[in-house]
Amino acid sequence: MVISRGRKRGTLYMVEVTDSEINVVEEDQKTSTLWHQRIGHMSEKEMKMLASKGSIPDLKKVTIDFCEPCVMGKQKKVSFLKSGNPPKSGKLELIHSDVHGPTSVSSVGGARYYVTFINDCTRKVWVYFLKQKSEVFSEFKKWRAIVENETNLKIKCFRSDNGGEYSSNEFVDYCAENGIRMMKTVTENPQQNGVAERMNRTLCERAKSMRLNAGLPKMFWADAVNTAAYLINRDPSVPLGFKIPEEVWTGRPATLKHLRVFGCVSYVKIKDSERDKLESKARKCTFIGYGGDEMGYRFWDNENKSIIRSRDVIFNEQALYKDTLAGGSSSEEEPMKTNGQVEFEAREEEEEDVLKPVSSPELGESSGSSGSSSDDE
């Protein structure tokens, strides 16, 4: 509907409007407001749809002024960006962190929580397992010492939620003394810490899938999460343009040739000094992860209820932990033999005690060793 016409003079449009035309506009506004109230404060878009169909009597044009009741009754959160911000250009320039837990079942080592530290530049993730949330600060100090020594750089910014584990006086004072700026999300706005939240979800989903595939009990959730983090660091990352986080962090190619199926049946060699000449030379165990900073693989010895670490092993990736319980694994299946001399990330190897149980209180996890982060089971 044409309301007025005018001629352009210079940079202005000189419009002549009659009183009758002004009255038409004001009448439309009054009618729109009246019908807006009659139909329960319907949105302007929906009112225009009805008006175009002639469903609203005596209303040709929908013109709704500011409606305070609509604001008071329909106020929404400000939407977040559909795509995340590009990663920072420098290592340790921004660190994301979040705590997950408590889980419904304690891990083999007694952990109920885990905390993740994610480097924004490389998207590499480290995971540390905790018995109490109060341990976050001590684990952060350990992790900070490792990464700063490795890169010869300083952490500049640390982003987390408003959890009490991050808001303690000792944590805040420590960051202030070391020049680390703390960024905390607004209460009940986890989207502001989206990188850490999304990483936790990815860790939970992949760990649960691996554990369920192997048929391992819930108490192995931490081993699955630790393995998931180890593998995520060797997966193509979308924010990095499908580069590998481990390669971006270290500057060296990451090898995948040593990877094995989580929860598969493994035959670990027993040292000659620990067995009789007439006894078996191997012990049947279950593969539960990678050593990370510790050389070798990690295995669960179900007979002795302990975790052992070894490099001399033959894997049967066709048989899983659940098959041993059902009696479906066994000697009839020929193991998929692999060379016992396995190299991890081209690191120099050393001789390991084959059946030496892990004496760390974190029995089921190698805290942060994967350089890597479940839904409650």
DRENBA-728858 format. One line per field, with one value per residue (C-alpha): chain; residue in one letter; x, y, z. Coordinates in Angstrom, 1 decimal. Layout:
<pts>
kette <- c(A|...)
rest <- c(a|...)
x <- c(X|...)
y <- c(Y|...)
z <- c(Z|...)
</pts>
This chain:
<pts>
kette <- c(A|A|A|A|A|A|A|A|A|A|A|A|A|A|A|A|A|A|A|A|A|A|A|A|A|A|A|A|A|A|A|A|A|A|A|A|A|A|A|A|A|A|A|A|A|A|A|A|A|A|A|A|A|A|A|A|A|A|A|A|A|A|A|A|A|A|A|A|A|A|A|A|A|A|A|A|A|A|A|A|A|A|A|A|A|A|A|A|A|A|A|A|A|A|A|A|A|A|A|A|A|A|A|A|A|A|A|A|A|A|A|A|A|A|A|A|A|A|A|A|A|A|A|A|A|A|A|A|A|A|A|A|A|A|A|A|A|A|A|A|A|A|A|A|A|A|A|A|A|A|A|A|A|A|A|A|A|A|A|A|A|A|A|A|A|A|A|A|A|A|A|A|A|A|A|A|A|A|A|A|A|A|A|A|A|A|A|A|A|A|A|A|A|A|A|A|A|A|A|A|A|A|A|A|A|A|A|A|A|A|A|A|A|A|A|A|A|A|A|A|A|A|A|A|A|A|A|A|A|A|A|A|A|A|A|A|A|A|A|A|A|A|A|A|A|A|A|A|A|A|A|A|A|A|A|A|A|A|A|A|A|A|A|A|A|A|A|A|A|A|A|A|A|A|A|A|A|A|A|A|A|A|A|A|A|A|A|A|A|A|A|A|A|A|A|A|A|A|A|A|A|A|A|A|A|A|A|A|A|A|A|A|A|A|A|A|A|A|A|A|A|A|A|A|A|A|A|A|A|A|A|A|A|A|A|A|A|A|A|A|A|A|A|A|A|A|A|A|A|A|A|A|A|A|A|A|A|A|A|A|A|A|A|A|A|A|A|A|A|A|A|A|A|A|A|A|A)
rest <- c(m|v|i|s|r|g|r|k|r|g|t|l|y|m|v|e|v|t|d|s|e|i|n|v|v|e|e|d|q|k|t|s|t|l|w|h|q|r|i|g|h|m|s|e|k|e|m|k|m|l|a|s|k|g|s|i|p|d|l|k|k|v|t|i|d|f|c|e|p|c|v|m|g|k|q|k|k|v|s|f|l|k|s|g|n|p|p|k|s|g|k|l|e|l|i|h|s|d|v|h|g|p|t|s|v|s|s|v|g|g|a|r|y|y|v|t|f|i|n|d|c|t|r|k|v|w|v|y|f|l|k|q|k|s|e|v|f|s|e|f|k|k|w|r|a|i|v|e|n|e|t|n|l|k|i|k|c|f|r|s|d|n|g|g|e|y|s|s|n|e|f|v|d|y|c|a|e|n|g|i|r|m|m|k|t|v|t|e|n|p|q|q|n|g|v|a|e|r|m|n|r|t|l|c|e|r|a|k|s|m|r|l|n|a|g|l|p|k|m|f|w|a|d|a|v|n|t|a|a|y|l|i|n|r|d|p|s|v|p|l|g|f|k|i|p|e|e|v|w|t|g|r|p|a|t|l|k|h|l|r|v|f|g|c|v|s|y|v|k|i|k|d|s|e|r|d|k|l|e|s|k|a|r|k|c|t|f|i|g|y|g|g|d|e|m|g|y|r|f|w|d|n|e|n|k|s|i|i|r|s|r|d|v|i|f|n|e|q|a|l|y|k|d|t|l|a|g|g|s|s|s|e|e|e|p|m|k|t|n|g|q|v|e|f|e|a|r|e|e|e|e|e|d|v|l|k|p|v|s|s|p|e|l|g|e|s|s|g|s|s|g|s|s|s|d|d|e)
x <- c(0.0|1.5|1.3|2.9|4.9|7.7|10.4|14.1|15.8|19.5|20.1|16.7|13.2|10.7|7.4|4.1|1.7|-1.9|-3.6|-5.8|-2.8|-1.3|-4.6|-4.6|-1.1|-2.1|-5.3|-3.4|-1.1|-4.0|-5.8|-2.6|-2.0|-5.6|-5.5|-2.0|-3.6|-6.7|-4.8|-2.6|0.5|1.2|4.5|4.5|5.6|2.6|0.2|1.4|0.8|-2.8|-3.3|-2.1|-4.8|-7.5|-8.0|-7.9|-10.9|-10.2|-6.4|-4.6|-1.1|0.5|2.4|3.3|5.1|7.3|5.3|6.6|4.4|6.0|9.5|8.6|6.9|9.1|12.6|15.3|19.0|21.2|22.0|25.6|27.7|26.9|30.5|33.2|36.0|39.2|41.9|44.5|47.8|50.1|50.6|49.3|47.7|44.4|43.6|40.1|39.2|36.3|35.6|33.3|31.7|30.9|30.4|28.0|30.9|34.4|37.2|39.7|41.9|39.0|38.5|35.0|35.9|38.3|39.5|40.5|43.0|42.7|45.2|43.2|46.0|46.5|43.3|45.4|43.7|45.2|43.1|43.7|41.6|40.5|38.9|37.7|37.1|39.4|42.4|41.9|44.3|47.1|46.7|46.7|50.0|51.5|50.2|51.3|54.9|55.0|53.6|55.6|58.8|58.1|57.3|59.4|56.2|53.9|50.2|48.4|44.7|42.7|39.0|36.7|33.2|32.3|32.8|34.1|37.2|38.2|37.1|39.1|41.3|44.4|43.6|42.8|45.9|48.2|47.0|47.4|50.9|51.9|50.3|47.6|44.3|41.3|38.2|35.0|31.7|28.5|26.4|24.3|25.9|28.0|28.1|30.8|33.1|32.0|35.4|35.8|32.1|32.2|35.4|33.9|30.9|33.2|35.3|32.2|30.7|33.8|34.8|31.4|31.4|34.8|33.9|30.5|32.1|34.6|32.1|34.2|32.6|31.8|34.8|37.0|35.4|38.5|40.7|38.3|38.3|42.1|42.4|39.8|41.8|45.0|43.2|41.5|44.9|45.8|42.5|42.0|40.6|38.0|39.0|42.6|41.6|41.8|45.4|46.4|46.6|49.6|51.5|50.7|51.8|55.0|55.9|56.5|54.4|52.1|52.2|49.1|50.8|50.9|47.1|45.1|41.4|40.5|39.5|40.9|42.5|46.3|49.0|51.7|55.1|56.1|59.7|61.8|62.8|59.1|58.0|58.9|60.3|57.2|54.7|53.2|55.4|52.5|49.5|46.1|45.1|42.9|44.3|43.0|45.2|48.4|51.2|51.6|54.6|55.2|56.5|54.5|50.8|48.6|46.7|44.2|45.1|41.7|43.2|45.3|43.0|45.9|47.1|50.4|52.5|54.5|55.8|56.2|52.7|50.7|47.2|44.1|42.0|39.3|38.5|37.3|36.9|33.2|34.2|36.4|33.4|31.1|33.8|33.7|37.4|39.8|42.3|40.4|40.9|44.3|45.6|46.5|50.2|52.0|55.7|56.4|59.0|56.6|57.8|55.6|55.8|59.4|60.6|63.6|62.4|63.6|63.3|60.2|59.2|56.5|54.4|55.1|51.7|51.2|51.6|50.3|47.1|45.6|45.6|43.3|44.5|47.8|47.0|47.6|50.0|48.0|48.6|45.1|39.6|31.6|28.4|27.6|27.2)
y <- c(0.0|3.3|5.9|8.9|10.0|12.6|14.0|13.8|17.2|16.9|14.2|14.4|13.1|15.9|14.2|15.8|13.9|14.7|14.5|11.7|9.6|10.1|9.1|5.8|4.9|5.7|3.7|0.6|0.8|1.0|-1.9|-4.0|-3.4|-4.3|-7.5|-8.3|-8.2|-10.1|-13.1|-13.5|-11.4|-13.4|-12.6|-10.0|-12.5|-14.8|-11.8|-10.8|-14.3|-14.1|-10.6|-11.6|-14.4|-11.9|-13.8|-10.6|-8.3|-4.6|-5.0|-4.5|-3.8|-5.1|-2.4|-3.3|-0.9|-1.9|-4.3|-4.5|-7.5|-9.5|-8.6|-9.5|-12.8|-14.0|-12.9|-15.2|-15.8|-14.1|-16.7|-18.0|-18.2|-21.2|-21.7|-21.4|-18.9|-19.9|-21.4|-19.1|-18.7|-19.5|-22.5|-22.0|-18.6|-20.0|-23.1|-24.6|-26.7|-28.6|-31.2|-34.2|-36.3|-37.7|-41.0|-43.7|-46.2|-45.6|-46.6|-49.3|-46.7|-45.2|-42.1|-40.5|-37.4|-36.3|-32.9|-31.9|-29.3|-28.3|-26.2|-23.9|-23.5|-27.3|-28.7|-31.3|-32.6|-33.9|-35.8|-36.3|-38.6|-37.4|-39.0|-35.5|-32.2|-30.6|-32.2|-30.0|-27.3|-29.8|-31.5|-28.1|-27.2|-30.5|-30.2|-26.5|-27.4|-30.2|-28.1|-24.9|-26.9|-28.7|-25.6|-22.9|-20.8|-19.5|-20.0|-16.7|-17.3|-20.0|-20.5|-22.5|-22.5|-21.0|-24.2|-24.1|-26.1|-23.2|-20.4|-21.3|-18.6|-20.6|-21.2|-17.6|-16.3|-18.8|-17.6|-14.0|-14.5|-16.3|-13.8|-16.2|-14.4|-16.4|-16.3|-17.7|-18.3|-16.7|-18.9|-21.5|-20.6|-23.7|-22.6|-20.0|-22.9|-24.8|-26.3|-28.1|-29.1|-30.5|-32.4|-34.0|-35.1|-36.6|-38.4|-39.8|-41.1|-42.7|-44.2|-45.7|-47.1|-48.8|-50.2|-51.5|-53.1|-54.9|-55.9|-54.5|-53.6|-50.0|-49.8|-49.5|-46.2|-44.3|-46.5|-46.1|-42.3|-42.2|-44.3|-42.1|-39.0|-40.7|-41.5|-38.1|-36.4|-38.5|-37.9|-35.1|-32.0|-29.9|-26.5|-27.2|-27.8|-31.6|-31.5|-33.9|-32.3|-34.4|-33.4|-29.7|-29.9|-31.8|-30.9|-34.6|-37.1|-39.2|-43.0|-45.2|-48.6|-49.5|-49.1|-52.1|-52.8|-51.7|-54.6|-57.3|-60.5|-60.3|-62.8|-61.1|-62.8|-63.8|-63.2|-66.4|-65.5|-65.5|-68.9|-72.5|-74.1|-76.3|-73.4|-71.3|-68.6|-66.1|-64.9|-64.2|-60.6|-57.8|-54.7|-51.5|-48.7|-47.1|-46.1|-42.6|-41.2|-44.8|-47.1|-50.2|-51.2|-51.5|-54.7|-56.0|-59.3|-60.6|-63.6|-61.5|-58.4|-56.1|-53.8|-54.7|-53.0|-54.7|-54.5|-58.2|-59.2|-61.0|-59.6|-61.5|-58.6|-61.0|-61.9|-59.4|-59.4|-60.4|-63.4|-64.8|-64.6|-66.4|-69.0|-67.9|-66.8|-69.2|-71.5|-72.4|-68.9|-68.2|-64.9|-62.0|-62.0|-58.7|-58.0|-57.7|-55.0|-52.0|-48.4|-45.6|-42.3|-43.1|-42.9|-44.7|-47.9|-49.5|-52.9|-53.2|-55.6|-57.7|-58.6|-55.8|-54.5|-50.7|-49.5|-46.0|-45.2|-44.4|-48.0|-47.9|-44.7|-43.2|-39.7|-37.4|-39.9|-40.1|-36.5|-36.5|-36.1|-39.7|-39.5|-41.1|-44.7)
z <- c(0.0|-1.1|1.7|0.0|-2.9|-3.3|-5.5|-5.0|-4.5|-4.1|-1.5|0.0|-0.9|-0.4|0.5|0.8|3.1|3.6|7.0|5.7|4.8|8.3|9.8|7.8|9.2|12.8|12.4|11.1|14.2|16.5|14.8|14.7|18.4|19.2|17.3|18.7|22.1|21.0|19.7|22.7|21.7|18.5|16.8|14.1|11.5|12.2|12.2|8.7|7.5|8.7|7.4|3.9|3.9|5.0|8.2|10.4|9.7|8.9|9.0|5.8|7.1|10.3|12.2|15.8|18.1|21.0|23.2|26.8|27.8|25.0|26.2|29.8|28.8|25.9|26.8|25.4|25.7|23.2|20.5|20.2|17.1|14.9|14.1|16.8|16.8|14.9|17.1|18.6|16.7|19.6|21.9|25.5|24.5|25.6|27.6|28.0|31.0|32.4|35.1|34.5|37.2|39.5|37.7|39.1|39.4|40.6|38.3|39.0|40.7|42.6|40.5|40.2|38.2|35.4|34.4|30.9|29.7|26.0|24.1|21.8|19.2|18.6|20.1|21.9|25.1|28.4|30.9|34.6|36.8|40.3|43.4|44.5|42.8|45.2|43.3|40.2|41.4|42.2|38.8|37.1|38.6|37.5|34.0|33.7|34.7|32.0|29.1|29.9|30.2|26.9|24.9|26.7|26.7|29.4|29.8|29.1|29.5|31.2|30.5|32.7|34.1|37.5|39.4|43.0|42.0|39.8|42.1|45.2|46.6|46.1|42.4|41.8|43.7|41.9|38.5|39.5|40.7|37.5|35.1|34.0|33.1|34.2|32.0|33.7|32.0|33.0|35.4|33.5|30.1|29.3|25.6|26.6|27.4|24.3|23.4|26.7|26.9|23.4|24.1|27.2|25.1|22.4|25.1|26.8|23.6|22.2|25.5|26.0|22.5|23.0|26.4|25.3|22.2|24.4|27.0|29.8|33.2|34.1|36.4|33.2|32.2|33.0|30.9|28.0|28.5|28.7|25.5|23.7|24.5|23.2|20.0|19.6|19.7|16.6|14.7|12.1|13.8|12.0|13.7|12.5|8.9|9.5|10.8|13.6|17.1|18.1|15.0|15.4|19.1|18.6|15.0|14.3|12.4|14.5|13.8|14.0|13.4|17.0|17.6|18.6|19.4|22.9|25.1|22.8|24.2|24.6|25.5|27.6|27.9|31.4|32.3|32.5|36.1|37.1|35.8|35.9|32.8|32.5|32.9|30.1|28.7|28.3|30.4|28.9|29.6|28.2|26.4|28.1|26.7|25.8|28.1|26.7|28.6|29.9|27.3|26.3|26.4|29.4|30.2|32.8|34.4|35.3|37.2|39.6|39.4|38.6|35.8|34.1|31.4|28.7|25.2|24.5|23.6|20.9|20.2|19.2|17.9|16.8|20.4|23.0|26.8|26.5|24.4|27.2|29.6|27.2|26.4|22.8|22.4|22.5|21.5|18.4|17.1|15.8|17.3|15.0|15.6|15.8|16.3|20.0|19.3|19.1|18.8|20.3|18.5|17.4|21.0|22.3|24.0|27.2|28.8|30.9|33.7|32.1|35.1|37.4|38.7|38.6|42.2|41.6|43.6|40.1|39.3|36.4|34.8|33.6|34.7|31.8|30.3|27.1|26.7|26.1|28.5|30.2|30.5|33.9|33.2)
</pts>
